[in-house]
Amino acid sequence: MSERKLATIRKIAAIDPIPEADAISVATVDGWKVVIANDQEYRVNDLVVYMEIDAWIPTDLAPFLSKGKEPREYLGVKGERLRTIKLKGQVSQGLILPLSILPKPLGFDFVSDNQIGEDVGNWLNIQKWEQQIPANLAGQVAGSFPSWGRKTDQERIENIKDVVFGSSEHYSIKDFSKWLEFDKIQPKEGQYIAVAVHGNVQFIHFTDRSMLDETTERWSPAYKDTHLQAKERKYEASLKLDGSSMSIYYKDGVVGVCSRNLELKINDENKDNAFIKTAISTKLLDILPEYGKNIMIQGELMGTGIQGNKENLKDFEFFVFDIFDIDKQEYLKPTDRIKTFDDLIVLGVLMNHVPILATNVTLEELGIVDVESSKVYVDRPSINAKIAEGVVFKAMDSDFSFKSINNKFLLKYE
């Protein structure tokens, strides 16, 4: 999964009135709804800079976010964090600012549709806000997260609605050779590559409907089938839990424990660290070498002192949501993950799996036909908490996945 883009050039798809609100309206940008002031005079099809929730916005870009108070400070930058809010009954997620905030010397004198999706966060000094690590999760660090591993983070449905629901344009991979080392991409027999484009290449899909371009000897997509394929794609839907990301791995005789960004030392000094303590209690550090496969088990560390312990757990618990095959450099498909999980349980591993809500189903079978209906589906209780964080959807036949976050959760906790 590519690094999250917090500020991008996007196009306003619609502007609608808000009942009983004369001064504000709601703009649609891809799958996001953003409340805007009517005196800003935005129009449909305007190109704007869209900033996602959890972006840390410097005060000089949007001083009004501080509402006349002294701005907060995060990593040395004065500003404010973008949160999900509700105004006049309308949920608003993110911030729209005009293109005039972009630095002119960096090539933005003439912004066109070709630059939709362009990441401009670094040029605007926008950072991702992250909650401070609690003391019980800190510990002695062995190094950065392993380069051969993969950090877990699904894209939000709002950003890839065209890919999820099948209305994005698809092009032959040969048209995008300047972005892709496509000679290294070898589709299996009977497959072709479809590249979903949103300003620039973001997603590559391998699909069973094949059509070989004999003249170029490159794989090309069957253009007419893109919507049908999206409708037919089958998923596993699992509950998204609000914990701290944890990975436990075995690779070539070595075991390790990682937080989201760091690998931690397994030693006596770290024995009270929540990650290390939980890894030991699961018995994974002993059983993974016996299992003998180079894999990384990934999940949520839950319990006292972690994200407010919304599930009211009495001890630390590890809930698995992914298993990464280190040798193949790919995530196990849902059925293979469950089999591996069950194999490890039989060997004596003590761990949980995130609750699975549905498997081998289409989105339509779940009542999901657009971003709005996905929000209805994810509005549900969690294991013990009354409000779930959301739901993660993983394709049954590939490593394509995305998440839909519960807006009620965001409004209450974020």
Order of alpha helices (4+ residues) and beta strands (2+ residues): beta-beta-beta-beta-beta-beta-beta-beta-beta-beta-beta-beta-beta-beta-alpha-beta-beta-beta-beta-beta-alpha-beta-beta-beta-beta-alpha-alpha-beta-beta-beta-alpha-beta-beta-alpha-beta-beta-alpha
